[in-house]
Amino acid sequence: MSDAFNTPATVDPRLLEMLVCPVTRGRLTWDRTTNELISKGAKLAYPIREGVPIMLPEEARTLD
């Protein structure tokens, strides 16, 4: 684990293959610096809290 919040140092590639954006149903990419799952199609960044992806659009950050 990488920090006090028990955030994993990496995201399991198998998890990325299974998860999709709930808005577009498109692929997600992991941004290591912000620890978010990025949906380029929806322009949203889904947070990962305590190692758990929060896949709710209302919890996502809007990308510019």
Beta strands, then each sheet from edge to edge (+ up, - down):
strand 1: 29-31
strand 2: 36-39
strand 3: 44-49
strand 4: 52-53
strand 5: 61-62
sheet 1: 1+ 2- 3+ 4-
sheet 2: 1+ 2- 3+ 5-
end
